[in-house]
Amino acid sequence: MAGGAVPVEVVPAIDDLRAACVALEVESDQRRFVSPVVDYLALCERPGSPWRPFAVLSGDLVVGFVMHGIDPDDDSAWIGGLVIDRTRQRQGIGRAVVDLLVARAAAEGRSSALSYEPANAGAKALYALAGFVETGETEGDETVARHPL
């Protein structure tokens, strides 16, 4: 569970959890910033992919999805593909997931990193509040931000 007011768990997206993750929906104005979860699952399954898929649970309910992976170049822990269902947004769940994954990485002695589209003001604000700092790096057309140990 993450700290704070929103109890969440991040567990491997296996079996029935995958179908629940695929069914997640975001608000229509967010669709330009996130891919459908099925696309993220396919990315995780590519040979050699560093990404692992996780379901976000609140109690017994799947409320989100996130990918997590270790960068082989610098050993940092990357967060990607964070999707919170539109019915559960603005409840602190996204922040709780990010805080939990940052804490897991720190416990392993790793810094955390992520990227987002520069026009995604909501993601930029969320990640800044969680302690991520833009580095000037880019990943494709996305801005990279890192959370120090």
Buried (B, 14 or more C-beta within 10 A) or exposed (E): EBEEEBEBBBEEBEEEBBEBBBEBEBEEEBEEBBEBBEEBBEBBEEEEEBBEBBBBBBEEEBBBBBBBBBEEEEEBBBBBBBBBBEEBBEBBBBBBBBBBBBEBBBEEEBBBBBBBBEEBEBBBEBBEEBBBEBEEEEEEEBBBBBBEE
